[in-house]
Amino acid sequence: MCGIVGYVGHQDAAPLLLEGLSRLEYRGYDSAGLVIRRDGELRATKRQGKLERLRSALAERPLAGAGCGLGHTRWATHGAPSKRNAHPVLDSFKRLALIHNGIIENFLELKQGLSAEGWRFDTDTDTEVVANLISSRLEAGGSLLAAVRSAVQAIEGMYAIAVISTGSEHDEIVAARHGPPLLLGYGDGETYLASDAAALLEHTRDFTFLENGDIARLTSRGAVIWDRRGEAAERPRQRLLWDPVQIEKGGYKHFMLKEIHEQAQALQDTFSGRVDFERQEVDLSSLGPLAEPGVLAGIERIHLLACGTSWHAALVGKFFIEQLVRIPVEVDYGSEYRYRDPIVDHRVLALGISQSGETADTLSAMTAARDRGGRLATISNVVGSEATRIAEGVVYTHAGPEIGVASTKAFTSQLAALYLFALYLRQARGLVVDAEHLDPLAHLPQAVAEALAREAQITEIARNHFRAENFLYLGRGLDYPIALEGALKLKEISYIHAEGYPAGEMKHGPIALIDANLPVVALVTGAREVADKVTSNIHEVKARDGIVIALTDRDPGQLMGLADEIITVPHVSHYLQPIVDVVPLQLLAYQIGVKRGCDVDQPRNLAKSVTVE
Ligand code: AGP
């Protein structure tokens, strides 16, 4: 998912746009480019690969002296990563430059039409079709705004676009949004545009989030917005409290490592102010109309909707809600939900779980549930994100900005938010919430800090096993989703093929993979009967010469002489143990990724928020 940034004002645009792109690089790093409008002319510089390449090209040949420009980091969908396919994309007559995040689904049809009219195409992108389409509308005379408004009528698909033109009387940017996020930022005599606030926090905290169908015209005097009907629209200004320091590495080598180490604080921030330990109450009034008396008591079924790491959180959430509230929970991949034509009515609460709040698959599942008559809530980490705007109620994780592509602190904060949600549901249905449920929360940050203190040992374990080409992760009950998450982190960060499995399922197939080259990470935590069963599975692995890395919250004695490596973590409580257990797995994946020389903050082929389906 690409990163978009734009500026119109009195400052030199290029350095400002470049710095904004450096905050958006986690959204895509296949290529990067800038364009400025100086004296009515467009000057662009683009490079394949990391932003560093664009930075050095601009150091050699600066794009200086212009107060208006656009910047883009690309995650390739149509057209291979290359300088030729990099954005900004210009039209055939080089009179406008356009940047785009999303996918134009009818681009081939539009391209055939435009080619037949003589428009030339120099790239393999779907985006160039939009550039030529707008340019063809400009031919009919009229303003850039009118041309964009007319062009988007013909487009099908997802798009956040911004365009500047040689023909504009004054410096102006015209932007349009349908799907991927786009927000405006305000300064004194300057106006900004970006895919997410992180790109602009250095300059402003005042933002407006464009709605789907909105078109905006930005000048140095501010921005005017029109809705999908072409009516002038007032969109609320929001002040974001995130501090620019939070988006720095803070002395850590990588954002991922910094964010792993921020988990104790993120958990504290996620439940503090929502738990009254004295009155033994949970307050999630942020759920708005869903928190009204009787609403949650009337809910008979919960649908948890998510993708990737958030989907693993949903699997843990199912345990929390079914065991603590005794109502059935269905967990669906956002991308698959619609295809099963889910049975939804007003007694169903759909809860979309998304760090970014912008994952297209999760958003489409949330919309599918709402359109079938379900109630809709979300757990998200980003204020103002789309998920928080389509949902009736929100439970924010307060993990702070998560820059590393591999989700870590947002995951553990999601688990804490899901636990609070389950307790709140319990409370709303007249079931007791007491110290047994709440006190462990108070000990959680300390327990996570203790798990983080195992870093040196885990680095040693990574040194012993980073050459392995396959890994297996085993867990039972609440630890099964944690095994899945451990495997996903390793896949994302080190490109090692890894699978997470219910430990009991191993003997039904994956046991065939076991040999002396396959490290098996086994989670031996939680209730005695569960831990004992996993220990038997470890015996089965050792019987086939497998290598076992055991993680346990119990006395490691019985694993001595059995497991090759033993990581001990503190025990908290039945429900909160998964939050502690995942921390060493995050560190293991990180350390193995570093030892294999991988770019752990920007793993190949990935992007932080997936804004296309
Ligand atoms: C996790 O490390 C990945 N970045 C990815 O699986 C992610 O969890 C998924 O894309 C969902 O993102 P979201 O939570 O922002 O919706």
Residues whose N, C-alpha, C, O or C-beta is under 5 A from the ligand:
A	BS01	AGP	C307 G308 T309 S310 I353 S354 Q355 S356 G357 T359 V405 A406 S407 A607 K608 S609 V610
